Amino acid sequence: MAVTPKSKTSGSRVLGIETSCDETSVAILDYAVRGTKNEVRLSHHETATQIPIHRRYGGVVPEVAARTHIAEVIKLLERAGVFASGKPKFDAIAVTKGPGLATALRVGIEAARTLAYITDSTLIGVNHLEGHLASAWLVPQNRARWEFPVLVLLVSGGHSELVLMKDFCRYQVVGRTRDDASGEAFDKTAKLMGLSYPGGPILSKYATRGNPDAFRLPRPMIHDPSLDMSFSGLKTAVRILIHELGPRTQDVLPDLCASIQAAIVDVLTSKTARAIAAYKPKCLAVVGGVSANPHLQKELRKVASEFPDLIMLEPPKGFYTDNAAMIAAAGSWHLARGKSDSISKLDAAPELDL
């Protein structure tokens, strides 16, 4: 049975803006409640990536990211038609307020504040992590089967968390990494092997040709009774192994990549299975950039199959990485509850948590 946000309005059009890191994105989402059903349609969605720019540095440079966002957000807003004469094309503006890079966040926030002021639109500051949760809701077949509570494995370059979603806008973080994120572990170990930025997807491709049992790598905290995770020790183990292998590293690259991927996925799936057993959710979802990893998707389906009553929601293909559609979706949840932010007070919150 589909679950619909309790709404104070029958329909709305939300402009979403995302500039938390190295993706500039703008979206316009139409959302309407029809009895017990909800209708969601993206009338515009566009993302400009900065990967080619940051590749030369081997990682994201915050000031470069912020300056690039300035030009890109204006360009994307123009293409979305928000500067066209006449009545604004939206009722509310949802913008990422954090977590993320402070200077990058403020580009999107200032754009949103300015637009809200000149169009007299409702302004909603959205938690970037909540946006990732909403990315699963953007998938039509997921909305049709959505039942609370939903356990969400949120895995990205900066975050690895297990979140129990009790209702729209109501969350409980039941487990998280105590140091590095799984996405960072993918990217940093790839960099150690000389793979280009961003290394995670490249590592995953090499892993398809390798033996995951070729190297014995640690699974930090996998037997710890808590639902917390750790990936810094794995990175250290890989660094030591590469030093020992020396030039032979390139000869065994597929096996090494497969072994690294297996170690990361084993930790994530083990903790997810334990969380399902403890909290008995109705649905399981995986979101964030790392959710695009085919091996993780396959292993999570195996985990879900062990719980007969559990609904495995589809990974949000097309919305894996940072995007404005998920920010607009999360904003629509808050708008349905009559929540908004002050134009004069909304500011970046780089360390924001759920």
C-alpha positions in Angstrom: 0.0 0.0 0.0 1.4 3.4 -1.0 2.1 6.0 1.7 1.3 9.6 1.0 2.7 12.6 3.0 0.0 14.3 5.0 -0.5 17.6 3.1 -1.7 21.0 3.9 -1.9 21.7 0.2 -3.3 19.6 -2.6 -0.5 20.4 -5.1 2.7 22.3 -5.5 5.6 22.9 -7.9 9.0 22.9 -6.2 12.2 24.3 -7.6 15.2 22.3 -6.3 18.8 23.6 -6.1 21.8 21.5 -5.2 25.4 22.8 -4.8 26.8 20.9 -1.8 30.0 19.6 -3.4 31.0 19.1 -7.1 27.6 18.8 -8.8 25.5 21.8 -9.7 21.9 20.8 -10.2 18.5 22.3 -10.7 15.1 20.6 -10.9 11.4 21.5 -11.0 9.1 18.9 -9.4 5.4 18.8 -9.6 3.8 17.2 -6.6 0.1 16.6 -5.9 -2.0 14.6 -3.4 -5.0 12.9 -4.9 -6.8 11.1 -2.1 -4.5 8.4 -0.9 -2.3 8.6 -3.9 0.5 11.0 -4.8 1.5 12.2 -8.2 5.1 13.2 -8.8 6.5 14.5 -12.1 9.9 16.1 -12.9 9.2 18.8 -15.5 12.8 19.8 -15.5 16.0 18.2 -14.2 19.6 19.1 -15.1 23.0 18.5 -13.5 26.4 19.9 -14.4 29.3 17.8 -13.1 32.7 19.2 -12.2 34.5 15.9 -12.4 36.6 16.9 -15.4 37.7 20.0 -13.5 38.7 18.3 -10.3 40.2 15.3 -12.0 43.4 17.3 -12.6 43.8 17.8 -8.8 42.9 14.2 -7.9 40.0 15.4 -5.7 37.5 18.2 -5.0 39.0 21.6 -4.4 36.4 23.6 -2.4 37.1 27.1 -3.7 37.3 25.9 -7.3 34.0 24.0 -6.7 32.3 27.2 -5.3 33.4 29.4 -8.2 32.3 26.9 -10.8 28.9 26.6 -9.1 28.3 30.4 -9.5 28.4 30.3 -13.3 26.7 26.9 -13.6 23.7 27.6 -11.2 22.8 30.7 -13.2 23.1 28.8 -16.5 20.9 26.0 -15.2 18.3 28.3 -13.7 18.1 30.1 -17.0 17.6 26.9 -18.9 14.8 25.9 -16.4 13.1 29.1 -17.3 13.0 30.7 -13.8 14.0 34.1 -15.1 11.3 34.2 -17.8 8.9 37.1 -17.5 5.5 36.6 -16.0 4.4 34.4 -13.1 7.1 32.2 -11.5 7.1 28.6 -12.6 7.2 27.4 -9.0 5.5 27.7 -5.6 8.4 26.9 -3.4 12.2 26.7 -3.5 14.1 23.8 -1.9 17.8 24.2 -1.5 20.5 22.1 0.1 21.6 23.8 3.4 24.1 21.1 4.5 26.1 19.0 5.0 28.7 19.8 2.4 31.4 22.3 1.5 30.5 25.7 3.1 31.5 27.9 0.2 29.7 25.6 -2.3 26.5 25.4 -0.2 26.3 29.2 0.1 26.2 29.6 -3.7 23.0 27.6 -3.9 21.6 29.2 -0.8 22.1 32.7 -2.0 20.6 31.9 -5.4 17.5 30.4 -3.6 17.2 33.3 -1.1 17.3 35.8 -4.0 14.7 34.0 -6.0 12.5 33.5 -3.0 12.6 37.2 -2.2 11.9 38.5 -5.8 9.1 35.9 -6.4 7.7 35.8 -2.9 8.0 32.0 -2.8 8.3 29.7 0.1 11.9 28.8 1.0 12.9 25.4 2.4 16.4 24.5 3.5 16.9 20.8 2.9 19.3 18.4 4.6 21.4 16.8 1.9 21.2 13.4 3.6 17.4 13.7 3.7 17.6 14.4 0.0 19.3 11.1 -0.6 16.5 9.3 1.3 14.0 11.0 -0.9 15.9 9.8 -4.0 14.4 6.3 -3.4 10.9 7.9 -3.2 11.4 9.4 -6.7 11.2 5.9 -8.2 7.5 5.3 -9.2 7.5 1.5 -8.3 9.0 2.4 -4.9 6.3 4.9 -4.1 3.6 2.3 -5.0 5.1 -0.2 -2.4 6.4 2.3 0.2 5.5 1.4 3.8 6.9 2.6 7.1 9.2 2.0 8.7 11.8 2.0 5.9 15.4 1.1 6.7 17.8 3.0 4.4 21.4 2.3 3.8 22.9 5.7 2.8 26.3 5.2 1.3 28.2 8.0 -0.5 31.6 9.6 -0.7 31.1 11.4 2.6 28.5 9.3 4.5 27.8 5.8 5.5 24.7 5.5 7.7 21.8 3.2 8.5 18.7 5.3 8.9 15.3 4.2 10.1 12.7 6.3 8.4 9.6 6.2 10.6 7.6 8.7 8.5 8.2 11.5 6.1 10.6 13.9 7.9 11.0 11.6 10.9 14.3 9.7 11.1 16.5 7.8 13.5 20.1 7.1 12.6 20.7 3.6 14.0 24.3 3.1 12.7 27.0 5.1 11.1 30.7 5.1 10.2 33.0 6.2 13.1 35.6 7.5 10.7 35.7 7.3 6.9 32.7 6.7 4.6 32.5 3.7 2.3 32.6 5.9 -0.8 35.8 7.5 0.5 37.3 4.0 1.0 36.5 3.1 -2.6 38.0 6.4 -3.9 41.1 6.6 -1.7 42.1 3.0 -2.3 41.6 3.5 -6.0 43.9 6.5 -5.8 46.5 4.4 -4.0 46.5 2.0 -7.0 46.9 4.9 -9.4 43.4 4.9 -10.8 42.0 8.2 -12.0 39.5 10.4 -10.1 36.8 9.5 -9.2 38.2 6.1 -8.5 35.3 4.2 -7.0 33.4 3.4 -10.2 36.7 2.4 -11.9 37.6 0.1 -9.1 34.2 -1.5 -9.4 34.8 -2.2 -13.1 38.2 -3.8 -12.4 36.6 -5.9 -9.7 34.3 -7.6 -12.1 37.4 -9.4 -13.6 39.0 -10.2 -10.3 39.0 -12.8 -7.5 37.5 -11.3 -4.3 39.3 -13.9 -2.2 42.7 -13.2 -3.7 43.8 -11.0 -0.8 42.8 -11.3 2.9 41.7 -7.8 3.8 40.2 -6.7 7.2 36.4 -6.1 7.7 36.6 -3.5 10.4 33.9 -3.7 13.1 32.0 -6.4 11.3 31.7 -8.4 14.5 31.1 -5.4 16.7 27.6 -5.7 18.3 26.7 -2.1 17.3 25.5 -1.1 13.9 28.4 1.3 13.5 31.0 0.9 10.8 34.7 1.8 10.2 36.7 1.9 7.0 39.9 3.7 7.9 41.7 0.5 8.9 40.8 -1.0 5.5 42.5 1.9 3.8 45.6 1.5 5.9 45.7 -2.3 5.1 45.5 -1.6 1.4 48.3 1.0 1.6 50.5 -1.5 3.3 49.6 -4.2 0.8 50.4 -2.0 -2.1 53.7 -1.1 -0.6 54.6 -4.8 -0.2 53.4 -5.6 -3.8 55.4 -2.7 -5.3 55.4 -2.8 -9.2 53.4 -6.1 -9.1 50.3 -4.1 -8.0 49.4 -3.4 -11.6 49.7 -7.1 -12.5 47.1 -8.1 -9.8 44.9 -5.0 -10.1 41.6 -6.9 -10.8 42.1 -9.2 -7.9 43.0 -6.4 -5.6 40.0 -4.3 -6.6 37.7 -7.3 -6.2 39.1 -8.0 -2.7 38.7 -4.3 -1.6 35.1 -4.2 -2.9 34.3 -7.5 -1.2 35.6 -6.2 2.2 33.6 -2.9 1.9 30.4 -4.6 0.8 30.7 -7.4 3.5 30.7 -4.7 6.2 27.7 -2.8 4.7 25.6 -5.9 4.2 26.4 -7.4 7.5 25.4 -4.3 9.4 22.3 -3.9 7.2 21.2 -7.5 8.0 21.7 -6.9 11.7 19.6 -3.7 11.5 16.8 -5.5 9.8 16.7 -8.1 12.5 16.7 -5.5 15.2 14.2 -3.0 13.9 12.0 -5.1 11.6 11.3 -2.5 8.9 8.7 -3.0 6.2 11.0 -1.8 3.4 14.7 -1.7 2.7 16.3 1.0 0.4 19.9 1.8 -0.6 20.8 5.4 -1.7 23.8 7.5 -2.4 26.6 7.3 -4.9 27.8 3.9 -3.7 24.3 2.5 -4.2 25.2 2.3 -7.9 27.7 -0.4 -7.2 26.3 -3.6 -8.8 28.0 -6.0 -6.3 26.4 -4.1 -3.4 23.0 -4.2 -5.0 23.4 -8.0 -5.6 24.4 -8.7 -2.0 21.7 -6.5 -0.5 19.1 -8.5 -2.5 20.5 -11.6 -0.9 20.2 -10.1 2.5 16.6 -9.0 1.8 15.6 -12.5 0.6 16.4 -13.8 4.1 13.5 -11.8 5.5 10.3 -13.0 3.7 8.1 -10.0 4.7 10.6 -7.3 3.7 10.1 -5.2 0.6 13.3 -4.5 -1.3 12.9 -1.1 -2.9 14.7 -0.4 -6.2 18.0 1.6 -6.1 17.3 5.1 -7.5 18.9 4.7 -10.9 19.4 8.2 -12.4 19.5 9.7 -8.9 22.4 7.9 -7.3 24.7 10.9 -7.0 24.0 14.4 -5.8 21.1 16.0 -7.7 18.4 18.6 -7.3 15.5 16.2 -8.0 16.0 14.6 -4.6 16.3 18.0 -2.9 13.0 19.1 -4.5 11.4 15.8 -3.4 12.5 16.2 0.2 11.4 19.8 0.0 7.9 18.7 -1.0 7.7 16.6 2.1 8.4 19.6 4.3 6.0 21.8 2.2 3.2 19.3 2.7 3.6 19.8 6.4 3.6 23.6 6.2 7.3 23.9 7.1 9.5 26.7 5.6 12.6 28.8 6.4 13.2 32.5 6.8 14.8 34.1 3.8 17.0 36.3 6.1 18.1 33.5 8.4 18.7 30.5 6.2 22.5 29.8 6.1 24.9 27.0 5.3 25.3 24.2 7.8 28.4 22.2 6.6 28.3 19.7 9.5 24.5 19.2 9.5 23.3 15.8 10.7 19.9 14.1 10.3 
